[in-house]
Amino acid sequence: MLNQRLQQKLLQKLSPQQILLMKLLQIPTMALEQRIKQEIEENPALEDIEDVTDVENSDSEVENEISEESDNNNDEFDLNDYLDEDEIPAYKLNANNTSADNERKDIPFSSGISFQELLISQLGLRPLDEKQYLIGLNIIGNIDESGYLYRDIEAMVDDLAFTQNINTTKKNILEVLEIIQDFDPPGIGARNLQECLLLQLKRKNTEEKSIKLALQIIERNFNEFTKKHYTKIIKKTEITDEELKEAIDEILKLNPKPGNSLGETSKTNHYIIPDFIISNINGELELSLNSKSSPELRLNRSYINMLEDYSRDKKNKKKKEAFMFVKQKIDSAKWFIDAIKQRQNTMFVTMNAIMNYQKDYFYTGDEKNLRPMILKDIAEIVDLDISTISRVANSKYVQTPFGTFLLKFFFSESMQTSSGEEVSTREIKKILSECIESESKIKPQTDEQLTGILKEKGYNIARRTVAKYREQLNIPVARLRKEL
């Protein structure tokens, strides 16, 4: 049975402005530029100052007219609010956000044909009929950037039948694939790493003893080779340590990703655009925001004029609807400008706190000087929520005198040494990495031995923790680090 009743609730909801600010906070500088362009396209009441060609004198006349009308108008809003915002476009705080060198430098890009085009050009040099050529194009289209063909042959038979109405067999495709595998660089079109290495070895002088032995190892003892079970290989092939070393040296000269060498001149270069810039000027650290990609925004004058015109006669239904539409667009533009301003301020305050917290590192560049720091530490300093600090640290980069780093690089948990001092886990990882670099490659140190070395240095951590840090540093186990 349905019934009506009154109920009182206390709810916490985010306003549209807060949601907009949170979304803007978590995107980096390059994405912000695209987001601003998108907002300008969607909201005609918002404009980029650099693109505006209005005469300043006419603007001042419009201000006077609007202010006179607003004195006689008893509406629920004040048109001067919009004008005030329009007259202060310097929300970017240019005095604080410009560096000594404001020259905009363009980076030249090398041009070249794509990876697939290089293979297609070689395909055209082979004596193939029309059907074989189309099969070859399909195979090349399925080769990834590394040069491997992971598409199943049976699936390619179906692809050609359904998409190009070509009836073929697995045998026909393998014949064309064999031709493509003869292209340069060697190893192109392989279906796995083993086949890729074999294709490259077969291009060499197979009469040489080391090449012949390398072929035998890859063909018959590939699993043992990948796991570096060298003793097993020596027993199975009945060779000496020196012969095995010569064969492995030949294998190590091969390219496991042949497609990369083809795409070096044509692949897209990804450049990191830092969101913050820290400079050491005469022994003093200075922080600035990289705002070159962020244009200066203001409200569109013509929309303010329309708002003033429609506000005179809101009894007319059509004019009232037009008035509400224009007001909504202007309000949306004001919110966006305010959100950009607040984003810049929040980011500057947060990064400034991080810079002061890790001052020793920014002076020296030594990872051992990084203090233990978590999101809560910075949140307490700047009096903001931890989620806000997390959004600022997400996907943001800072340019320092020692390189450009992800902001998350400076966050790490603490660990206590045997002397009772709190150190950053990043410091322990740095020392662990140095221990592994200086070890004997013939007999690498196990995790247990590394644990003992760290304990001697005063870092009392468990073996499983050493294994975890080693994996985070992308360092393999001792057996896989072994070299002959």
C-alpha positions in Angstrom: 0.0 0.0 0.0 1.4 3.4 -1.0 1.5 6.2 1.5 2.9 9.7 1.7 5.1 11.0 4.5 7.6 13.7 5.3 11.2 12.8 5.8 14.1 15.0 6.8 17.6 14.1 5.5 21.0 15.6 5.7 22.9 15.0 2.4 26.2 16.3 1.1 26.2 16.9 -2.6 28.8 18.4 -4.9 27.9 21.5 -6.9 28.5 21.6 -10.7 31.3 24.1 -10.0 33.1 21.6 -7.6 32.7 18.7 -10.0 34.2 20.9 -12.8 37.1 21.9 -10.6 37.9 18.3 -9.7 37.9 17.3 -13.3 40.2 20.1 -14.2 42.6 19.4 -11.3 43.4 15.9 -12.4 44.2 16.6 -16.1 47.8 17.6 -17.1 48.8 20.8 -19.0 48.5 19.3 -22.5 45.0 17.9 -21.8 44.0 21.2 -20.2 44.8 23.0 -23.5 42.4 20.7 -25.4 39.8 21.0 -22.6 39.8 24.8 -22.9 39.5 24.7 -26.7 36.6 22.3 -26.3 34.9 24.7 -23.8 35.4 27.7 -26.2 33.8 25.7 -29.1 30.9 24.6 -27.0 30.2 27.9 -25.1 30.2 31.0 -27.4 30.1 33.2 -24.3 33.7 32.3 -23.6 36.6 33.6 -25.7 40.4 33.6 -25.9 41.8 37.1 -25.5 44.5 36.5 -28.1 41.8 35.8 -30.7 39.7 38.9 -30.0 40.1 42.0 -32.2 37.5 44.2 -30.5 38.5 47.9 -30.1 39.1 48.9 -26.4 37.4 52.2 -26.8 34.1 50.7 -27.8 34.4 48.4 -24.8 34.6 51.2 -22.3 31.5 52.9 -23.9 29.5 49.6 -23.5 30.5 49.5 -19.9 29.1 52.9 -19.2 25.8 52.2 -20.9 25.4 48.9 -19.1 26.2 50.4 -15.7 23.6 53.2 -16.2 20.9 50.7 -17.2 21.7 48.5 -14.3 21.1 51.3 -11.8 17.5 51.5 -12.9 17.0 47.7 -13.1 15.8 45.8 -10.0 16.6 42.3 -11.3 17.9 39.5 -9.2 21.4 39.7 -10.7 23.9 42.5 -11.3 25.4 43.0 -14.7 28.4 44.6 -13.2 29.3 41.2 -11.8 29.9 40.0 -15.3 31.8 43.1 -16.3 34.1 42.9 -13.3 35.1 39.4 -14.2 35.6 40.4 -17.8 37.9 43.2 -16.9 40.3 41.0 -14.9 41.5 38.4 -17.3 44.9 38.1 -15.6 43.7 35.1 -13.5 46.9 33.3 -14.5 49.0 35.6 -12.2 51.5 36.3 -14.9 54.0 37.9 -12.5 54.4 34.5 -10.8 54.0 32.2 -13.8 56.6 33.5 -16.3 60.2 32.5 -16.4 63.3 34.3 -17.4 63.1 32.8 -20.9 59.6 33.3 -22.4 60.8 32.5 -25.9 58.6 29.9 -27.5 60.8 27.3 -29.1 59.5 24.9 -31.8 60.9 21.4 -31.9 61.6 20.1 -35.4 60.1 16.7 -36.2 61.7 14.2 -38.7 59.3 13.1 -41.4 59.2 9.6 -43.0 57.0 6.9 -44.3 55.1 4.6 -42.0 56.1 1.1 -40.9 53.5 -0.6 -43.1 54.4 1.6 -46.1 58.0 0.4 -46.0 56.8 -3.2 -46.0 54.3 -2.6 -48.8 57.0 -1.0 -50.9 59.1 -4.2 -50.6 56.0 -6.3 -51.4 55.6 -4.4 -54.7 59.0 -5.5 -55.8 58.2 -9.2 -55.6 56.7 -11.1 -58.6 53.2 -11.8 -57.1 49.8 -12.2 -58.8 46.8 -10.0 -57.7 45.5 -12.5 -55.2 48.9 -13.0 -53.6 49.4 -9.2 -53.4 46.1 -8.8 -51.6 47.0 -11.5 -49.2 50.3 -9.8 -48.6 48.6 -6.5 -47.8 46.3 -8.3 -45.3 49.3 -9.9 -43.6 51.2 -6.6 -43.4 48.1 -4.9 -42.0 48.1 -7.5 -39.2 51.8 -7.0 -38.3 52.2 -4.9 -35.1 54.7 -2.2 -34.5 57.3 -4.6 -33.1 57.2 -6.6 -36.3 55.3 -9.6 -35.1 52.2 -11.3 -36.7 50.0 -12.4 -33.8 46.8 -12.9 -35.9 45.9 -16.6 -36.3 46.3 -17.9 -39.9 42.9 -19.5 -39.9 41.3 -16.2 -38.8 43.1 -14.5 -41.7 41.5 -16.9 -44.1 38.1 -15.9 -42.7 39.0 -12.2 -42.8 39.9 -12.4 -46.5 36.7 -14.3 -47.3 34.4 -11.9 -45.5 36.0 -8.5 -46.1 37.5 -8.9 -49.6 35.6 -11.9 -51.0 38.9 -13.8 -51.5 38.8 -17.5 -51.2 42.1 -18.8 -50.0 43.7 -21.5 -47.9 46.1 -21.6 -45.0 48.7 -22.9 -47.3 48.4 -19.9 -49.6 48.8 -17.5 -46.7 51.8 -19.3 -45.4 53.5 -19.1 -48.8 53.0 -15.3 -48.9 54.1 -15.0 -45.3 57.3 -16.8 -46.1 58.0 -14.1 -48.8 57.3 -11.3 -46.3 59.6 -12.9 -43.7 62.4 -12.4 -46.3 61.9 -8.6 -46.1 64.2 -6.2 -44.3 64.9 -6.0 -41.5 65.3 -9.7 -40.7 62.8 -11.2 -38.3 59.7 -9.3 -39.7 56.5 -11.3 -39.8 57.5 -13.8 -37.1 54.7 -15.3 -35.0 56.7 -15.5 -31.8 60.2 -14.7 -30.4 61.7 -18.1 -31.2 60.7 -17.8 -34.9 62.0 -14.1 -34.9 65.4 -15.2 -33.7 65.6 -18.1 -36.1 64.7 -15.9 -39.1 67.6 -13.6 -38.2 70.1 -16.4 -37.6 69.3 -18.0 -40.9 70.2 -14.8 -42.7 73.8 -15.1 -41.3 76.6 -17.4 -42.3 75.2 -20.7 -41.0 78.6 -22.4 -41.8 80.2 -20.7 -38.8 80.3 -22.9 -35.7 78.9 -20.3 -33.3 76.0 -19.5 -35.7 75.2 -23.2 -36.2 75.3 -23.7 -32.4 73.1 -20.7 -31.8 70.5 -22.1 -34.3 70.6 -25.4 -32.5 70.1 -23.8 -29.1 67.1 -21.7 -30.3 65.5 -24.6 -32.1 65.9 -27.3 -29.5 66.7 -25.6 -26.2 64.7 -22.4 -26.4 63.0 -22.8 -23.0 66.3 -23.5 -21.2 67.8 -20.5 -23.0 65.1 -18.1 -21.8 65.4 -19.3 -18.2 69.2 -19.2 -18.4 69.6 -22.8 -17.5 73.1 -22.9 -19.0 74.2 -26.1 -17.3 71.3 -28.0 -18.9 72.1 -26.7 -22.3 75.8 -27.7 -21.9 74.8 -31.3 -20.9 72.2 -31.6 -23.8 74.4 -30.2 -26.6 77.7 -31.6 -25.2 79.6 -28.4 -25.7 82.1 -26.4 -23.5 81.4 -23.2 -21.6 83.4 -21.2 -24.1 81.4 -22.5 -27.1 78.2 -21.7 -25.3 79.4 -18.2 -24.6 80.2 -17.6 -28.3 76.8 -18.9 -29.4 74.9 -16.8 -26.8 77.0 -13.7 -27.9 75.6 -14.2 -31.4 72.1 -14.5 -30.1 72.4 -11.4 -28.0 73.3 -9.5 -31.2 69.8 -10.2 -32.6 66.9 -7.8 -32.4 64.0 -9.2 -30.5 61.7 -6.4 -31.9 62.7 -5.9 -35.5 59.8 -3.6 -36.2 61.3 -0.9 -33.9 64.3 -0.4 -36.2 61.9 0.2 -39.2 59.8 2.7 -37.3 62.6 4.9 -35.8 62.2 7.6 -38.3 58.4 7.6 -38.6 57.1 6.9 -35.1 55.4 9.6 -33.2 57.6 11.4 -30.7 56.0 11.9 -27.3 57.3 14.9 -25.5 56.6 15.5 -21.8 55.3 19.0 -21.1 56.0 19.8 -17.4 53.2 21.3 -15.4 55.6 22.9 -12.9 59.1 24.4 -13.3 61.5 24.5 -10.3 64.7 26.7 -10.8 67.7 27.2 -8.5 68.5 30.9 -8.8 71.4 32.0 -6.7 70.8 29.3 -4.2 67.1 30.0 -3.9 64.4 27.7 -5.2 61.8 29.3 -7.4 58.5 27.6 -8.5 56.5 28.6 -11.5 53.5 27.1 -13.3 53.9 26.2 -17.0 50.9 28.2 -18.3 52.1 28.7 -21.9 49.5 26.1 -23.1 46.7 27.8 -21.2 45.2 30.8 -23.0 43.8 33.8 -21.2 40.0 33.7 -21.2 37.2 36.3 -20.7 33.5 36.7 -21.3 32.4 37.5 -24.9 31.4 41.2 -25.1 28.6 40.5 -27.6 26.9 38.1 -25.2 27.1 40.7 -22.4 25.4 43.2 -24.7 22.7 40.7 -25.5 22.1 40.0 -21.8 21.7 43.8 -21.3 19.3 44.1 -24.2 17.1 41.1 -23.2 17.0 42.3 -19.5 15.0 45.4 -20.5 12.0 43.5 -21.7 11.5 40.1 -20.0 7.8 40.2 -20.3 8.0 39.1 -23.9 8.1 35.2 -23.7 10.7 34.8 -26.6 13.0 37.5 -25.1 12.7 35.9 -21.7 13.8 32.5 -23.1 16.6 34.2 -25.0 17.6 36.0 -21.8 17.7 32.8 -19.8 19.8 31.1 -22.5 22.4 33.9 -22.7 22.5 34.1 -18.9 23.1 30.4 -18.6 26.0 30.6 -21.1 27.6 33.5 -19.4 27.3 31.8 -16.0 28.8 28.7 -17.4 31.7 30.7 -18.8 32.2 32.5 -15.4 32.3 29.1 -13.6 34.9 27.8 -16.1 37.1 30.9 -15.7 36.8 30.6 -11.9 37.6 26.9 -12.0 40.7 27.5 -14.1 41.8 30.2 -11.7 41.2 28.0 -8.7 43.0 25.1 -10.4 46.1 27.2 -10.9 46.1 28.4 -7.3 45.6 24.9 -5.9 48.3 23.5 -8.0 50.8 26.2 -7.1 50.1 26.0 -3.4 50.4 22.1 -3.4 53.6 22.1 -5.5 55.1 24.8 -3.3 54.5 22.7 -0.2 56.1 19.6 -1.9 59.1 21.8 -3.0 59.6 23.0 0.6 59.1 19.5 2.0 61.7 18.0 -0.3 64.1 21.0 -0.3 67.2 18.9 0.3 66.5 16.9 -2.8 65.9 19.9 -5.1 69.2 21.4 -4.0 71.3 18.2 -4.6 69.3 15.9 -6.9 70.3 12.9 -4.7 67.5 10.4 -4.2 68.9 9.6 -0.8 67.9 13.0 0.3 64.2 12.4 -0.4 62.2 12.5 2.8 59.4 10.1 3.5 56.2 11.9 2.2 52.6 10.8 1.8 49.6 12.6 0.5 48.4 13.2 4.1 51.6 15.2 4.9 51.0 17.7 2.1 47.2 17.8 2.8 47.9 18.9 6.3 50.3 21.6 5.2 48.1 23.2 2.6 44.9 22.5 4.5 43.2 20.6 1.7 41.6 17.2 1.4 43.8 14.2 0.6 41.7 13.5 -2.6 42.5 17.0 -3.8 46.3 16.4 -3.3 45.9 13.1 -5.1 44.3 14.8 -8.1 47.1 17.4 -8.3 49.7 14.7 -8.1 48.0 12.5 -10.8 49.8 12.5 -14.2 51.6 15.8 -13.5 55.3 16.4 -14.2 57.7 18.8 -12.7 60.9 20.1 -14.4 63.8 20.4 -12.0 67.5 21.2 -12.5 68.1 17.4 -12.4 65.5 16.3 -14.9 61.7 16.0 -15.4 59.8 13.7 -13.0 56.3 12.6 -12.3 55.0 14.3 -9.2 54.3 10.9 -7.7 58.0 10.2 -7.8 58.4 12.4 -4.6 55.9 10.4 -2.6 57.1 7.4 -0.6 56.5 5.7 2.6 58.8 5.7 5.6 60.9 3.0 7.1 62.9 3.0 10.3 66.6 2.2 10.3 68.4 0.3 13.1 69.5 3.7 14.5 65.8 4.8 14.8 66.0 7.3 11.9 63.1 7.4 9.5 64.1 7.1 5.8 62.2 7.0 2.6 61.6 3.6 0.9 62.9 5.3 -2.3 66.3 5.7 -0.6 66.3 1.9 0.2 65.4 1.2 -3.5 68.3 3.4 -4.6 70.8 1.5 -2.4 69.4 -1.8 -3.5 69.8 -0.8 -7.1 73.4 0.2 -6.5 74.1 -3.1 -4.8 72.8 -5.0 -7.8 74.8 -2.9 -10.3 78.0 -3.5 -8.5 77.5 -7.3 -8.1 79.4 -10.0 -10.0 77.5 -10.9 -13.1 79.0 -14.3 -13.1 77.5 -15.0 -9.7 74.7 -12.6 -9.0 73.5 -12.0 -5.4 70.3 -13.7 -4.3 67.6 -11.8 -2.4 68.8 -13.4 0.8 72.3 -12.1 0.2 70.9 -8.6 -0.7 68.9 -8.6 2.5 72.1 -9.3 4.5 73.9 -6.4 2.7 71.1 -4.0 3.5 71.0 -5.1 7.1 74.8 -4.4 7.4 74.0 -0.8 6.1 71.4 -0.4 8.8 68.2 -1.1 6.8 66.5 -3.9 8.7 64.0 -5.3 6.2 62.7 -8.7 5.3 63.7 -10.8 2.3 60.2 -10.6 0.8 60.4 -6.8 1.1 63.7 -6.9 -0.9 62.0 -9.1 -3.5 59.1 -6.6 -3.7 61.4 -3.6 -4.2 63.5 -5.5 -6.8 60.3 -6.3 -8.8 59.2 -2.6 -8.5 62.6 -1.6 -10.0 62.0 -4.2 -12.9 65.1 -6.1 -11.9 65.0 -9.9 -12.5 65.9 -12.6 -10.0 69.6 -13.6 -9.6 69.4 -16.5 -12.0 68.2 -14.3 -14.9 70.9 -11.7 -14.1 73.6 -14.3 -14.6 76.0 -13.8 -17.5 78.7 -16.1 -18.8 
